[in-house]
Amino acid sequence: MSVSKDAPIFDPVAFRLERREAEIIDKARQFGARVLAPRAAKHDREATFPIENFHDMHPEGLLGICVPERDGGQGASFRTYCLAAAELGRYCGATALSWNMHVCSTLWTGALADDLEMSAEDRKAHTARRSKHYKRIVGEGAIYSQPFSEGGAAAAGAAAFGTEAKPVDGGFLVSGKKIFASLSGAADYYGILCTERSEGDAASRRNTLYLAVPAKAEGVSVVGDWDPLGMRGTVSRTLLLKDVFVTEDEMLMPRGVYFRAATSWPHMFLTLSPTYMGLAQAAYDFTVSYLRGELPGTPPVKRRMFPTKQIAVAEMRIMLEQTKALWFQAVSEARAEPTKEQVLRAYAAQFTVMENANALAAKAIRTCGGQAMLKNLALERIYRDSRCGSLMLPWTAEICLDRIGKEALYEVGETDA
Ligand SMILES: Cc1cc2nc3c(=O)[nH]c(=O)nc-3n(C[C@H](O)[C@H](O)[C@H](O)COP(=O)(O)OP(=O)(O)OC[C@H]3O[C@@H](n4cnc5c(N)ncnc54)[C@H](O)[C@@H]3O)c2cc1C
């Protein structure tokens, strides 16, 4: 099946993948190696968005990976998407992370929404509306993004979003500010979360709306610069919305359904982790290839004969296998109404991937040595990109620790009073 020389991160036989699933993931790996890898350094250096990667994804069916088959997509499940995204993350972290923002607009409205309770009326309206979004993506190659963060407690799920949608005739008037809006200036639609609020009503998380705001709509602007440590190609600038009129058709989920998704399908927040699973694999692959004297663009000098290198690689391999095993289990058991054990495992998987990706990259630099961290090689980019994972809301490394500790020690409703 493959022409890329890199083995799959998750071997289809060993991990018992279904045939169709393995084909989709294989295609992603080939695409990553062939298309993303050669362009990654330039976008990282210049902090520019790799729009040509997204244009090239369209004919490959990658923009519609999670669009249901009846709507012309590939109908990938949550797990299939996660494994495919990990393969892209190996070759360009910024593209994989941005692709995640796009794909979630189809995964959450597709397979995930199919798992959620909805009235027959809501289901009918949702099916009709999402078909319009899918048509744009599958037919025209439209790109969606996912700017939720606002710099307050909302992105962590602790408060209502400050961006508000005021109901008006035929739709909403949306105003607010989103920070770290990956794909800003590049996406055709910004899939924002906001609070529906009429004059005099109190803001409530239950009234969260998930809306696709057309990038060209009046009142939409992108401001500020973007010069971060890592994930530079995501171009996550600030998005301002000022009385933007958005029609009802742009609702990505019916009223109340995002809140239900966030509470009953918590693995939806694990979707930032595949990119970093790929970066963890990339750091390990780099080290083995470098120490064997086989890394393209470097002299064929072998360094593998030193016992210290062998021990370091052994430790890296163990960390990688631990990361893969836990993460594979967590993405395989994602579903509506997971058990407490499954939710704790999902937090643990997120924490492990995000922390270990950077730990592996740091160890790779120490093990390979000075020449390996020069900017003409991928490792220093992997190191910087991987540093960003544990900062990403709503499941930052700190929040995962916080929740595991509390939820392991207290049952719902228990107090010490
Ligand atoms: C490369 C990159 C791309 C991104 N792209 C997007 C995007 O496309 N869309 C998007 O919506 N966001 C995106 N983000 C934003 C990201 O999810 C965060 O919102 C952003 O990094 C701001 O985080 P902060 O650390 O400044 O947050 P703060 O709110 O200042 O939080 C600081 C830290 O405090 C802790 N904390 C916060 N709230 C709680 C709480 N309730 N309980 C316990 N601890 C808490 C957390 O550990 C958090 O890291 C991106 C971030 C990066 C780095």
The ligand as a Gaussian input file, in Angstrom:
#p B3LYP/6-31G(d) Opt

LIG

0 1
 C       -0.265000      27.245000      18.588000
 C       -1.564000      27.505000      19.235000
 C       -2.718000      27.503000      18.471000
 C       -3.946000      27.723000      19.054000
 N       -5.073000      27.718000      18.278000
 C       -6.278000      27.918000      18.844000
 C       -7.469000      27.918000      18.057000
 O       -7.451000      27.718000      16.835000
 N       -8.634000      28.124000      18.682000
 C       -8.714000      28.349000      20.002000
 O       -9.804000      28.509000      20.494000
 N       -7.609000      28.410000      20.773000
 C       -6.402000      28.180000      20.223000
 N       -5.274000      28.230000      20.999000
 C       -5.409000      28.807000      22.339000
 C       -5.229000      27.952000      23.543000
 O       -6.163000      26.932000      23.668000
 C       -5.275000      28.880000      24.767000
 O       -6.520000      29.484000      24.861000
 C       -4.206000      29.941000      24.674000
 O       -2.972000      29.283000      24.598000
 C       -4.271000      30.881000      25.834000
 O       -3.907000      30.223000      26.942000
 P       -3.391000      30.934000      28.265000
 O       -2.403000      29.967000      28.838000
 O       -2.944000      32.302000      27.994000
 O       -4.740000      30.887000      29.073000
 P       -5.129000      31.401000      30.484000
 O       -6.621000      31.467000      30.446000
 O       -4.346000      32.600000      30.865000
 O       -4.733000      30.213000      31.417000
 C       -3.417000      30.025000      31.917000
 C       -3.290000      28.630000      32.490000
 O       -4.068000      28.566000      33.689000
 C       -4.676000      27.310000      33.805000
 N       -6.141000      27.451000      33.894000
 C       -6.930000      28.230000      33.144000
 N       -8.231000      28.049000      33.511000
 C       -8.226000      27.124000      34.503000
 C       -9.238000      26.509000      35.266000
 N      -10.530000      26.826000      35.101000
 N       -8.854000      25.592000      36.175000
 C       -7.556000      25.276000      36.373000
 N       -6.541000      25.840000      35.673000
 C       -6.873000      26.741000      34.734000
 C       -4.340000      26.532000      32.576000
 O       -3.328000      25.564000      32.808000
 C       -3.851000      27.547000      31.579000
 O       -2.859000      27.025000      30.743000
 C       -4.025000      27.992000      20.443000
 C       -2.862000      27.999000      21.214000
 C       -1.638000      27.749000      20.637000
 C       -0.437000      27.755000      21.514000

